[in-house]
Every structure is written in structure tokens, then in C-alpha cells.
């Protein structure tokens, strides 16, 4: 081989050197051909991939739009689900509030009914004294199970309170966790309630039970009020019948509603129709009218001479025609005679005004008392007179002492009853007084 050939084959390419200087330090890096080839290949691959990806994205721009649409759809679905959950929570909350409101309204109604019954009981209390005055008279007519009015009101009050407490317990167990229900005093109930029954349904059931209990109490009150009214009217009519059997016609008792109030000062106002929703006020007014009528009938009867002027004395001569003790022939005896010793106290048989005292011919010393309504009494053959003309005396007051003055065969008391100046049989009034003792002594 020649020298020229050797020079050609021995020729070497010069390597590239990278000089890196950092301060005083200098580094040399020789770039080998394989390194250059590797870098070139890597750059070619990266550039090719970048161009391919760019070309794909440009050609397939719908991929980005689909991804964005899918993300938007997922976001909308998420928001719709949140909205549905919120709506469901709102419905549950609204249902709870509605149930709570329903329960509170029912409790309020029960409380109002309870207050109404309490008010009615108070009104009954206003008539308690008058009712007690004739309760014994009509005792046999009381139907079994009615009991006393006070006991019925107490039982009804306890029933109403228990029902209200039950409703409060239901509300407290189911919807009573709100501040408003706590303010009402709701208390939780036991866990024995039906699982498939809502608070509103249980409230309706308890409310219905309480309403029936209170309605029963109202009916009982009405029944007792009617019984009291009927008893008062029967008692009044009985008193009137007994008095009229004695020969005296009692004046008509003015009804409570027909009382003339034109003379009463300081009353008035526009006329408004009364509230007669359940008839309670009407029944109460009827009871008041019956009691007023009974009281006035009693007062009218008490003004009649129904008592004996000498309770412990025997009757020696009755009213009517008899043989005159002085003339021995038939004559009218205008009264009845009581066997009394001289000085026996003589009592007024009814209240009234003394109209005459002193000596009166065959009567001897006599007292006459006017009792009103045309009724008067005379007390004769007295030894001592203890009252004066114009003096007002009360029933059973001692007005004189018996004797034997005037046309008399011995110590005794002559007693007369006169209607409009005409003598009537005093024994009929004495019998009426005995029959009326159970009706007037109250």
C-alpha cells in the first residue's frame, strides 16, 4: 500500500468540543458522533409526534367539544340532584310544620272548649244556692248517672286536660323539636304508638276522643240544667196549687224576661240578636227564669198566714156554723178557737202591717194585721197587746198574750183569716202551711 493511501485512510475527522465555563472553572465536553445522532433522532421523533398530535387535534376538534359537553352535562346532573334533594328536604320540613300547625290548632280548640266549659261551670255556680234550695224536693226525679253538677264538671275538666296533654305528647314526640312547640310545653310520648300512623293522624284520633268527652260533658250540663229548670217549675206550680186549694188565688208571677226595666237607670245599647249557637245560653236563661219564678212564688206564699198563732194549743172550735154559746142558736163562727191559758204568747202567722189594735166589741182586745193582696188576720180575746198600729211585724213575732176579754166563755184565742174583708176557714191555710213546709223552709 502506498503512502498516499495510508494518508487517506489515516485521516480522522475532528471532534466537536463544548467548553463550559463557570467562573474560574472551565469544563470540556466532547460531542461524539453517536451523541449527535441520538439527539437528532430524539428531536426528530418529538417533532414528528408533536406534528402528528397537532394535526389530530386540529382534524378532530369535536373531541374537545364533546369533552366539554360531557363535563357540562355532569355538572348539570349534579346540580339537578342537589336541587331535588333540597326540594325533598323542603317538603319534609313543610309537612312537619304543617303537622305541627294542625296539632297546635287542635290543641287551641280543645283549650277554648275547656275554657268555655269552665266558664259555664262558673255560670252554674251563680245558681248553686238557688239550685240547692229545691234539690231535695226533686231528688227522686234525678235520673241515675247524672250525679252532682260539680262532680260532672270536675270529671269533664280532668278528661279535657288529659286529652290536651295527650295531644301535646304526640306533637312533642313527632314534631315538637321546634322552638315554638317547646314554648307550648310539648312533652314526648311513650314509644308505643303505631309505626304507620302519622302525627297528624294520631292528633286527629286523640282530638276526636277529647271532643267526644267534652261533648258528653256539655250534654250532661244541658241535661242537668233542664232537670233543674223542670224541678223549679214543678216546685213553683206545686206551691201555687197548694195555696190555691186553700182558697187564695196567688198573683201571676212575672217572668224574668218580661220584667219592666224602663225605670232602671244607666242601661241601654243597640239591640243585637243573641248568640244561641248550641242552646246553652237559652237553657241558662230558662233556668234563670224558672228560679226567679220559683223564688217569687215562695216569697208570695211566705206572705200568707200559713202558720199557727199558738203552735202548742189545741183547736176547740172550728170555722163555720155552730150553736152560739150565749144565745143557744145557730150562728157563724168566723174563725177558729185555740185552747190557751191566760198569758200564752200569741204569734203573727205571717209578716205584715198592724192596722188595728184595742177593744173591738165581742172580739174584746183584738189585733188586725194586713198581709197584702187582700189578706188579713185577726187575733181576739187578748189579755195583753204588744204592738201598735202601723207597726211592721215579721212572721212568728210575738204580738200579744191570750186572755178572755170580750164575748168569751173562758181563756182562749180566737183567730180569723180574711180575704178582701170576708172570713175564710183558717184551717185550710194551716193545712197548706203543713204541706208547704218542705218547699218554703229553705
Phi, psi and omega in degrees: 000143183275168180292328179294320179294322179297323181292324181292311182289336181276354183288132182241143176284148181279135179279148178275137182241133175259126180254123180245116182250132177222099184067234180273351182268135180231127179245149179240134176229125181268127181271114181277159179297322180293328178292318179296321179294322180295317180295320181295319178296317180298317180294323180293317179297314181299316180296319180296317179296319181297314179297320179295316180296318180297317179297321180294316181292323178294317181286333182245056180292341178293340178296317178294317179298320178296320179297317179295318180296320179296319177296319178296319179296318178298321178295318179295319178298321179295317179293321178296321179294318177298318179297318179296319178296319177297319179296320178296319177297319179296320179296317179297316179297317180296319179296320178295317179295320179296315177299319179296318179295319179298315180297317181295323177296319180293321176297320179297320178297317178298318179297320178296318177297320180296316179296322178296317178294321177297319177297320178294322178298321178295322178295322177298324180299331178294337181256008187296316181295316179293324179293321179295336183293334179236010182296322180293327182296318182259022185299322183290341183270355183289128180287146181297142177094348179287319178067186179279155182294320180298318179296319180296318179295320180296315180296318179294324178296315179297321179297315180297318180296317179297320180295318179296318178298322179297316179295321177297323179295318178299314181296321181292328182284326188254315186227018186269019181269358178281157179299327181293318179291326176295325179293333178282350178086027179293142179234143181296149178261175177288165186271029183262009183281162182292135183290329183270007184253128181282169179297321180295320179295316179294323177297319178297319181295314180293321179298319178297318179297316180294321179297319178296321179296314180293324178295322176298320178295320178299315179297322178295319177298315180297319180295317180293324178294319178295321178298317179297319180296312180297320180295318179297317180293318178297319179297318179297315180293325178296315178300315181297319181294318180296317181294318181292331174295334178283352178106003181247127178270114182286145177295154180294130179279126182288132180292152182297326182282343184257013180292134179284111181254015182294334182273353181280129181277156170074027177232156180159195181125163180292153179278127177232134181302138181292156177270108182240051185301309183245009177080359183295313181298322179295318179294321179295321178293321177298320178296316179299317179297317180296320180292321177297317179298317179296316181296319180290325176296318177298315181298320178295322179291323181292339177280354179272151180283082184259352182261170178268138178288339178222084189302328185268001185264153177269152177276126181257338180211130184264178181282143175125190180287138178207171176282125181294130184291342181259323183262341179073018178233169187293136179208159179277126173264111190279002180209204174232151181252139177248133177285114180221146173282156178300131181095359177292135182291135179252132184247147175290133182278350176196163178287150180177191181247131178288123182252341180206139174218155176113190183286135182221063175062235183294342176288342188067216176286124188225150172235136174238133182237131177265124181257004179087163179058031177079008182258132177217159179229151178234142180232115190239170180064033184281149175267329181220137177249130186248006180231168179238162178298137180088353181282139177268126181244154178258162178300140178073009177284141178284120185247343183193180173233139186288160180197213182215043180274158178080209184275085187217146178265354180173173183299125174191174178242124174264126185232130181234150170238130182236138175246116182053039176087353181258134182287140176232166184289114179296335182297329179294323177288325178295319177295319178298322178297321178294318180291329183271358183300326178284346181257335186257334184275070181221000000 
